[in-house]
Amino acid sequence: MKTIRLRAGKERSLLRRHPWIFESAIAKGGGDSGETVRVESAEGAFLGWAAFSPQSKIRARVWSFDEKQRIDASFFIAACAQAISARARFDIQSDGVRLIHGESDGLPGLIVDRYGDTLVAQFTSAGVEKWKPAIADALLSATGLTKLYERSDASSRALEGLPEATGWLRGEGATDLVLREHDWKLALSIAEGHKTGFYLDQRDSRHKFAQYTRRLGFQRVLNCYCYTGGFSVAALAGGAGHVTSIDSSGPAIEKAKANVALNGFDAARTTFMDADVNASLRAFAAEGRTFDAIILDPPKFAPTVAHAERAARAYKDINRLAFKLLEPGGVLFTYSCSGGISADLFHKIIAGAGSDAGVDGFITERMGGAPDHPMTIAFPEGEYLKGLVVMRRQA
């Protein structure tokens, strides 16, 4: 077994059971891509078993902190079964579920979503790539399913020195699916959709928005970065009078229209715009248009902390414009999925946006990913999705 030895003092995060070991923390040692290595402190004390990644700045990711543990096929059978059984304890009102959430489930770099009878997996690190066949078998064994599709086309694979890989790993079937979520249905493509095909992490936020719409009677809703219309369908399900949905992807807009039709809503209650969100917000402001409720769910502006400053300006700008378009008493659901933007920083950005817009508001809720996208005590980086529900003060 190959060994890596850390520099003095660099063992502290591992003693707190944080799974990442950066290149700068390693004094000596290494291994092949995905190989399991023994991790030791500067004094030679055992710290963990980790998957080595010679091209990534995160040079190793810990599988286990137990010296007696062996990283073999049985390890992955047990880890997959444990992660999947945990989901049975969550209140998930959908047949679309995240079964494995990477480091939070002790399987760094592995994402697995279930859509009905189909599994979709992303292998984004060297370690899970090496163990892909064993993991595929473990997933089917734990779920009793027969179909597993791979969506290993995330940009993070390049950082690991891995090529993109997509297609059926086990079995085969349709790639255009329909999932049930709360009281509505949503169509998706596991072959072409974002991530594994859909944004399951916003499931509870969509339900929350439907509840707000029903309770407060929103008539004019604006859904920015609407993608395939999940929030638009939620708004209509809550009784919204009219929903305007904007996205710069024409194919996404067409799928959003189809999802409105799939749920039997009148198309006359919707407007879809294949357009730039920022430019559209500015045009609405110039026209004097306002909305009772606005959703801002943009793509990732800051993948790392290094991008935070530039991303903060972008988040502030769109939120400032949204506040100007929001009716007094109206509600803004605003989100950041950027790992480089902390919850505290996001709050400050929204506060600055409100100040610049001359708007104050009550933060009525803090939102995050659905419970099947967990953040653990030892791995706070799992909190990538942050959201605030802001009710504008009435004059």
C-alpha positions as CSV (number, residue, x, y, z in Angstrom):
1,M,0.0,0.0,0.0
2,K,1.4,3.4,-1.0
3,T,1.6,6.1,1.6
4,I,1.4,9.9,1.6
5,R,2.8,11.8,4.5
6,L,1.5,15.3,5.4
7,R,3.4,18.4,6.4
8,A,3.4,19.3,10.1
9,G,0.1,20.7,11.3
10,K,-1.8,19.7,8.1
11,E,-3.5,16.8,9.9
12,R,-5.9,19.0,11.8
13,S,-8.7,19.0,9.2
14,L,-8.5,15.2,8.9
15,L,-8.7,14.9,12.7
16,R,-12.0,16.8,12.3
17,R,-12.9,14.2,9.7
18,H,-12.8,16.6,6.7
19,P,-12.2,14.4,3.6
20,W,-10.0,16.7,1.5
21,I,-6.2,16.7,1.3
22,F,-4.8,19.5,-0.8
23,E,-1.5,19.3,-2.8
24,S,0.1,21.8,-0.5
25,A,-0.5,19.7,2.6
26,I,1.5,16.7,1.3
27,A,5.2,16.4,2.2
28,K,5.9,13.3,0.3
29,G,4.4,10.2,-1.3
30,G,1.8,9.6,-4.0
31,G,0.1,7.0,-6.1
32,D,-1.6,6.4,-9.4
33,S,-4.9,8.0,-10.4
34,G,-7.7,6.7,-8.1
35,E,-5.3,4.4,-6.2
36,T,-6.0,4.0,-2.5
37,V,-3.2,5.4,-0.4
38,R,-2.5,5.4,3.4
39,V,-2.5,8.9,4.8
40,E,-0.1,9.7,7.7
41,S,0.7,12.7,9.8
42,A,4.2,14.2,9.8
43,E,4.9,11.9,12.8
44,G,3.7,8.8,11.0
45,A,0.4,8.4,12.7
46,F,-2.5,6.9,10.6
47,L,-5.1,9.4,9.5
48,G,-7.1,7.7,6.8
49,W,-7.4,5.8,3.6
50,A,-7.8,8.1,0.6
51,A,-8.1,8.0,-3.2
52,F,-5.1,9.7,-4.8
53,S,-5.6,12.2,-7.7
54,P,-2.2,13.2,-9.2
55,Q,-3.7,16.1,-11.3
56,S,-6.1,17.7,-8.9
57,K,-5.4,20.4,-6.4
58,I,-7.5,18.3,-4.1
59,R,-4.7,15.6,-4.2
60,A,-6.5,13.0,-2.2
61,R,-10.1,12.3,-0.9
62,V,-10.6,10.2,2.2
63,W,-12.7,7.1,2.0
64,S,-12.4,6.0,5.6
65,F,-10.8,7.2,8.9
66,D,-10.8,3.7,10.2
67,E,-7.4,2.0,10.0
68,K,-9.0,-1.5,9.9
69,Q,-11.2,-0.6,7.0
70,R,-10.4,-2.2,3.6
71,I,-11.3,-0.3,0.5
72,D,-12.7,-3.0,-1.7
73,A,-16.0,-3.9,-3.4
74,S,-17.7,-4.8,-0.1
75,F,-16.8,-1.2,1.1
76,F,-18.8,0.3,-1.7
77,I,-21.7,-2.1,-1.2
78,A,-22.0,-1.0,2.4
79,A,-21.5,2.7,1.7
80,C,-24.1,2.8,-1.1
81,A,-26.6,0.8,1.0
82,Q,-26.2,3.1,3.9
83,A,-26.6,6.3,1.9
84,I,-29.7,4.9,0.1
85,S,-31.4,3.7,3.3
86,A,-30.9,7.1,4.9
87,R,-33.2,8.6,2.2
88,A,-36.1,6.5,3.5
89,R,-36.0,8.6,6.7
90,F,-36.5,11.9,4.8
91,D,-39.9,13.3,3.8
92,I,-39.4,13.4,0.0
93,Q,-42.6,14.1,-1.9
94,S,-41.3,12.9,-5.3
95,D,-40.1,9.9,-7.2
96,G,-37.0,11.9,-8.2
97,V,-34.5,11.5,-5.3
98,R,-30.8,12.2,-4.8
99,L,-29.5,8.9,-3.4
100,I,-25.8,9.7,-3.0
101,H,-24.4,13.2,-2.4
102,G,-20.6,12.8,-2.7
103,E,-18.6,13.6,0.4
104,S,-21.7,14.0,2.5
105,D,-22.4,10.3,2.1
106,G,-18.7,9.2,2.4
107,L,-18.3,8.7,-1.3
108,P,-16.3,11.7,-2.6
109,G,-17.0,12.6,-6.2
110,L,-20.0,10.4,-6.6
111,I,-23.5,11.8,-7.4
112,V,-26.4,9.5,-7.9
113,D,-30.0,10.5,-8.6
114,R,-33.0,8.2,-9.0
115,Y,-35.8,9.1,-11.4
116,G,-38.5,6.5,-11.0
117,D,-37.0,3.2,-12.1
118,T,-33.8,4.8,-13.6
119,L,-30.6,5.7,-11.9
120,V,-28.3,8.5,-13.1
121,A,-24.7,8.7,-11.8
122,Q,-21.9,11.2,-12.1
123,F,-18.4,10.0,-11.4
124,T,-16.4,13.3,-10.9
125,S,-13.2,12.2,-9.1
126,A,-10.4,9.8,-9.8
127,G,-11.3,7.5,-6.9
128,V,-14.9,6.8,-7.9
129,E,-13.8,6.5,-11.5
130,K,-11.4,3.7,-10.6
131,W,-14.1,1.9,-8.7
132,K,-16.9,2.5,-11.3
133,P,-17.8,-1.1,-12.1
134,A,-18.0,-2.1,-8.4
135,I,-20.0,1.0,-7.6
136,A,-22.4,0.4,-10.5
137,D,-23.1,-3.1,-9.2
138,A,-23.5,-1.8,-5.6
139,L,-26.1,0.7,-6.7
140,L,-28.2,-1.8,-8.6
141,S,-28.0,-4.2,-5.6
142,A,-29.0,-1.6,-3.1
143,T,-32.0,-0.3,-5.2
144,G,-33.1,-3.5,-6.9
145,L,-33.2,-1.6,-10.2
146,T,-31.6,-2.6,-13.5
147,K,-31.0,0.7,-15.4
148,L,-28.1,3.0,-14.7
149,Y,-27.2,5.9,-16.9
150,E,-23.8,7.8,-16.7
151,R,-23.6,11.6,-16.9
152,S,-19.9,12.0,-16.2
153,D,-19.7,15.2,-18.3
154,A,-19.2,17.8,-15.5
155,S,-16.3,20.2,-15.9
156,S,-14.8,19.1,-12.7
157,R,-13.7,15.8,-14.3
158,A,-11.1,17.7,-16.3
159,L,-9.5,18.9,-13.1
160,E,-9.0,15.2,-12.3
161,G,-7.5,14.5,-15.6
162,L,-10.6,12.5,-16.7
163,P,-12.4,12.6,-20.0
164,E,-16.1,13.0,-20.3
165,A,-18.2,9.8,-20.3
166,T,-21.9,9.5,-20.9
167,G,-24.3,6.6,-21.7
168,W,-25.8,3.5,-20.3
169,L,-23.6,1.7,-17.7
170,R,-26.2,-1.0,-16.9
171,G,-29.3,-1.9,-18.8
172,E,-30.9,0.6,-21.2
173,G,-34.2,2.4,-21.6
174,A,-35.8,5.8,-22.4
175,T,-33.8,8.9,-21.6
176,D,-36.8,11.3,-21.7
177,L,-38.6,10.8,-18.4
178,V,-41.4,12.3,-16.3
179,L,-41.1,12.6,-12.6
180,R,-43.8,13.3,-9.9
181,E,-43.0,16.1,-7.6
182,H,-45.6,17.2,-4.9
183,D,-48.8,17.8,-6.8
184,W,-47.4,18.2,-10.3
185,K,-45.3,16.4,-13.0
186,L,-42.1,17.5,-14.6
187,A,-40.5,16.2,-17.8
188,L,-36.7,15.9,-18.1
189,S,-34.0,14.4,-20.2
190,I,-31.3,12.4,-18.4
191,A,-29.1,12.5,-21.6
192,E,-29.3,16.3,-22.3
193,G,-30.6,18.0,-19.1
194,H,-28.3,19.9,-16.7
195,K,-26.5,17.9,-14.0
196,T,-28.1,14.5,-14.0
197,G,-31.1,15.8,-15.9
198,F,-32.9,18.0,-13.4
199,Y,-32.4,20.3,-10.3
200,L,-33.8,18.0,-7.6
201,D,-32.1,20.3,-4.9
202,Q,-34.8,22.9,-5.4
203,R,-37.7,20.5,-4.8
204,D,-38.7,22.0,-1.4
205,S,-38.2,25.6,-2.6
206,R,-40.6,25.0,-5.5
207,H,-43.2,23.6,-3.0
208,K,-42.6,26.6,-0.7
209,F,-43.2,29.0,-3.6
210,A,-46.5,27.3,-4.5
211,Q,-47.5,27.7,-0.8
212,Y,-46.6,31.4,-0.8
213,T,-48.5,31.9,-4.0
214,R,-51.6,30.2,-2.7
215,R,-51.5,32.1,0.6
216,L,-50.7,35.6,-0.7
217,G,-52.5,35.3,-4.0
218,F,-49.7,36.4,-6.4
219,Q,-51.1,37.6,-9.7
220,R,-47.9,38.6,-11.5
221,V,-45.0,36.3,-11.1
222,L,-41.6,36.6,-12.7
223,N,-39.4,33.5,-12.9
224,C,-35.8,34.3,-14.0
225,Y,-33.4,31.7,-15.2
226,C,-36.5,29.4,-15.5
227,Y,-34.7,26.5,-17.1
228,T,-37.5,23.9,-17.8
229,G,-40.1,25.7,-15.7
230,G,-40.1,24.0,-12.3
231,F,-40.9,27.2,-10.4
232,S,-43.3,28.3,-13.2
233,V,-45.3,25.1,-12.7
234,A,-45.2,25.6,-8.9
235,A,-46.5,29.1,-9.3
236,L,-49.4,28.0,-11.5
237,A,-50.2,25.2,-9.2
238,G,-50.4,27.7,-6.4
239,G,-52.9,29.8,-8.4
240,A,-50.8,32.5,-9.9
241,G,-52.7,34.7,-12.3
242,H,-49.8,35.1,-14.8
243,V,-46.2,33.8,-14.9
244,T,-43.5,35.4,-17.0
245,S,-40.5,33.0,-17.4
246,I,-37.1,34.0,-18.8
247,D,-34.2,31.9,-19.9
248,S,-31.4,32.3,-22.5
249,S,-31.8,28.7,-23.7
250,G,-34.4,28.2,-26.4
251,P,-34.5,24.4,-25.8
252,A,-35.1,25.0,-22.1
253,I,-37.9,27.4,-22.8
254,E,-39.6,24.8,-25.1
255,K,-39.4,22.2,-22.3
256,A,-40.8,24.7,-19.8
257,K,-43.8,25.3,-22.1
258,A,-44.2,21.5,-22.4
259,N,-44.2,21.2,-18.6
260,V,-47.0,23.8,-18.3
261,A,-49.0,21.8,-20.8
262,L,-48.2,18.5,-19.1
263,N,-49.9,19.8,-16.0
264,G,-53.0,21.0,-17.8
265,F,-52.5,24.7,-17.1
266,D,-53.8,27.3,-19.5
267,A,-51.0,28.7,-21.7
268,A,-52.7,32.1,-21.7
269,R,-51.5,32.4,-18.0
270,T,-47.9,32.3,-19.2
271,T,-45.4,34.3,-21.1
272,F,-42.0,32.7,-22.1
273,M,-39.0,34.7,-23.1
274,D,-35.9,33.3,-24.8
275,A,-33.8,36.3,-23.6
276,D,-31.0,37.5,-21.4
277,V,-32.3,38.0,-17.8
278,N,-30.2,41.0,-16.9
279,A,-31.3,42.9,-20.1
280,S,-34.9,41.9,-19.6
281,L,-34.9,43.2,-16.0
282,R,-33.6,46.5,-17.2
283,A,-36.2,46.7,-19.9
284,F,-39.0,45.9,-17.5
285,A,-37.7,48.7,-15.2
286,A,-37.7,51.2,-18.1
287,E,-41.3,50.2,-19.0
288,G,-42.4,50.6,-15.3
289,R,-43.5,47.0,-15.0
290,T,-43.8,45.4,-11.5
291,F,-44.4,41.9,-10.1
292,D,-45.9,40.5,-7.0
293,A,-43.3,37.8,-6.8
294,I,-39.9,37.2,-8.4
295,I,-37.7,34.1,-8.5
296,L,-34.0,34.6,-9.1
297,D,-32.3,31.2,-9.5
298,P,-29.2,31.9,-11.6
299,P,-26.5,29.4,-12.7
300,K,-23.3,29.1,-10.7
301,F,-21.5,32.5,-10.8
302,A,-18.6,31.5,-8.5
303,P,-17.4,27.9,-8.7
304,T,-14.6,28.7,-6.2
305,V,-13.8,31.4,-3.7
306,A,-11.4,32.9,-6.2
307,H,-14.4,33.9,-8.3
308,A,-16.3,35.3,-5.4
309,E,-15.7,39.0,-5.9
310,R,-16.8,39.1,-9.5
311,A,-19.7,36.9,-8.8
312,A,-20.8,39.1,-5.9
313,R,-21.1,42.0,-8.3
314,A,-23.3,39.9,-10.6
315,Y,-25.5,38.7,-7.8
316,K,-25.9,42.2,-6.5
317,D,-26.8,43.7,-9.9
318,I,-29.6,41.2,-10.6
319,N,-31.0,41.4,-7.1
320,R,-30.9,45.2,-7.2
321,L,-32.9,45.2,-10.4
322,A,-35.4,42.6,-9.0
323,F,-36.0,44.7,-5.9
324,K,-36.9,47.7,-8.2
325,L,-39.4,45.5,-10.0
326,L,-41.0,44.1,-6.8
327,E,-44.3,45.6,-5.6
328,P,-44.4,46.8,-2.0
329,G,-45.5,43.7,-0.1
330,G,-44.2,41.5,-2.9
331,V,-41.9,38.5,-2.3
332,L,-38.4,37.7,-3.7
333,F,-37.1,34.2,-3.7
334,T,-33.4,34.6,-4.5
335,Y,-30.7,31.9,-4.6
336,S,-27.0,31.3,-5.1
337,C,-25.7,27.8,-6.0
338,S,-22.1,29.0,-6.0
339,G,-19.8,27.1,-3.6
340,G,-17.6,30.2,-3.5
341,I,-20.3,32.4,-2.0
342,S,-21.0,31.6,1.7
343,A,-24.4,32.1,3.2
344,D,-23.1,35.0,5.2
345,L,-21.7,36.7,2.1
346,F,-24.9,36.1,0.1
347,H,-26.9,37.8,2.9
348,K,-24.6,40.8,2.7
349,I,-24.9,40.9,-1.1
350,I,-28.7,40.9,-0.9
351,A,-28.6,43.6,1.8
352,G,-26.4,45.7,-0.5
353,A,-28.7,45.2,-3.4
354,G,-31.7,46.3,-1.4
355,S,-29.9,49.4,-0.1
356,D,-28.9,50.4,-3.7
357,A,-32.5,49.9,-4.8
358,G,-33.8,51.9,-1.9
359,V,-35.8,48.9,-0.7
360,D,-36.0,47.3,2.7
361,G,-37.6,43.9,3.4
362,F,-38.2,41.1,5.9
363,I,-36.2,37.9,5.5
364,T,-39.0,35.5,6.1
365,E,-37.2,32.3,5.3
366,R,-33.7,30.9,4.7
367,M,-33.7,28.2,2.0
368,G,-31.2,25.5,1.2
369,G,-31.0,22.2,-0.7
370,A,-33.6,19.5,-0.2
371,P,-32.7,17.1,2.6
372,D,-31.5,14.4,0.2
373,H,-28.7,16.9,-0.7
374,P,-27.2,16.9,2.9
375,M,-24.5,19.0,4.4
376,T,-22.7,17.2,7.2
377,I,-21.0,18.6,10.3
378,A,-17.6,17.6,9.0
379,F,-18.1,18.8,5.5
380,P,-19.7,22.4,5.4
381,E,-18.7,22.7,1.8
382,G,-21.8,20.6,1.1
383,E,-23.9,23.8,1.6
384,Y,-23.5,25.0,-1.9
385,L,-27.2,26.1,-2.4
386,K,-28.3,29.2,-0.4
387,G,-31.6,31.0,-0.6
388,L,-33.4,33.9,1.0
389,V,-37.1,34.7,0.9
390,V,-37.5,38.5,1.2
391,M,-40.8,40.2,1.6
392,R,-40.6,43.9,0.6
393,R,-41.8,46.3,3.2
394,Q,-45.0,48.1,2.2
395,A,-44.9,51.9,2.0
